[in-house]
Amino acid sequence: MLITRRLEFDAGHRIPSHNSKCRHLHGHRYAVEITLSGDIITETGAPEQGMVMDYSEVKRIANAELVEKWDHAFLVCSTDLKLLQFLESLENHKTVVLDVPPTAENLALIAFRVLDAAYRDTYGNHLRLEQVRLFETPNCWADATREQACPDSPCRTD
């Protein structure tokens, strides 16, 4: 059985090598959809009976592991040195430094790798992260699946 939870956050970024508007500082109202697979819990009287996972738990874990860290942050590539220097000059600025440009594709892959271990078999029902869909805009998104994010499964979180 598959279940999906959607969460939203705001963040800024830029793609310095891009040939269009995205090379400039800007922000998005991102959305992330987290799709999990697992067995439906059948234990009589269990709080999660009839569920793969309680949606509030999906949200709690995603918020703690990812969303709260990226929300209202500026996502910047470690090689974007001038921008990093500027962001570091801003007192108490929330900056997330990534090893890759903060494209929707890369953010989806990073999100998958971060969340994979957090959800793994949480309820003893073979729970597993299957896909992370990251919307950069309502009309543009990237899907990261286990095959892309973790070719040598399980994903590492380092």
N, C-alpha and C positions, 0 to 999 in steps of 0.2 A: 504494500500500500504506500502511496506517495502523499505527502502533505506539504503545503507551502505556506510560508508566512512572509508578509511584505512589511518592510520598515523603511523609513525615510530619514534623510539627514542632509544638511547643507554643508558644502565645502568649496573651497577655491582651489584652482590649479592653473597651470599653463603647460603647453607643449612647446618648448622653446624651438624645436626644429620644424614645427609645422609651417606650411606655406600659406595659411589663411588666418582667420581671426583667433584661432585657438592658441596662437603663439603669445597672445596678450593675457595679462592677468584677468581672470574672470571666475565666476562661480556657478554652481549648479545646485538644483534641488534634486539630489540623487535619490534613487530608491533601490533597495536591494531585496530580492526575493530569494528566500532560502528554501530549497526543496530537500526534504528528508524522506528516506524510505525506512520501513520497519514493519514488524508484525503488529497487528492490532492486539492490544493488551486485553486478555480475556479473564484475568483473575477476578473473581466475584468480590465485590466490595472495594477493589483497588480504586484510588481516586482517579486514575487514568483509564479505568475500564472502558473499553469501546474506542479507545484512542490509540494512535501511534505515539503521540507525545502531546502534552498539553500545550496549546498555542502560546499561553502566557510564559511557559518555560522556554519555548523557542525564542521568544522575544527577550526574555531576561538574559539568556546566554549570549545572544547576538549583540545586545546592547553592551554588556560587560566586556566582551572580547573584541568588538569591532566598532559599533556605531558610536558609542560615547567617545572613542579615541579619534574618530574621523569627523564627527559632527562639529561644525563651525571651526574647522582647522583648515590650514592651507597645505595641500598635498604637493610635495615638491620632490623632484629627482635630485639625488645626491650630486649629480654632475652639473646642475644648474647653479654654479658657484656664486654668481653675482646676486641672484635672487636669494639664495641661502644667506649670504652675508647681510642683505637687506632685512630679511625676516628675523635674523638673529639680533639685529639692532633694535627691534621693537620689543619693548619690555613686556614680559608675560605673554608673548604671542604664541598661539597654539599652532605648531608646525609639525607635520608628519613627514619625515624624510624617507623616501623610497629609493630602492636601488635601480628602478626603472622609471621611465616617463609615466606620469599619472593618467594614462589613457583609460577608457572604460574597460578595454580588454585586460590590461595589466591589473587594474583595480579588482576586477572580477576574479582573476587568478589569485591575487594576494588574499582577497576575502575568503576564497575557498580554502586556501591553505591554513589561514588563521582559524577558521571555524571548524574544520574537519575534526580535529582532536577533541574539541569542546563538546561536540554532539555524539561522538562515537559510543554506541551501545549504552547510552545513559540509563535506560530502563531495563536492560537485559532482554530486549526484544529485537535484537539485530538492527538497532537504529544506525543509520548511516547517512551522511551528507551525500546527496546525489548531484546537486546543481546549485550554483549561485548565479542569479541573473542580476546584473547591475545596470540600471537605467541611468544614463547621463542626462537624457531629456525624455519626455514622454514618448518620443518617436524613435529614440536611438538607445540600444542596449547591447550588452555583451553577455554571453553565457559561458560560464566556466563549468565544465563537467569533470568528474573524477579522472577520466582518461587524459584530459588536457592538463589539469592541475597537478595530478599525481601519477605520472606514468609508471613510477616504481612504488605503487601504493604500499603502505599508507603514507599520507602526506606528512611531511615534517613541518613543524611550526617554527623553526628557527630561521 
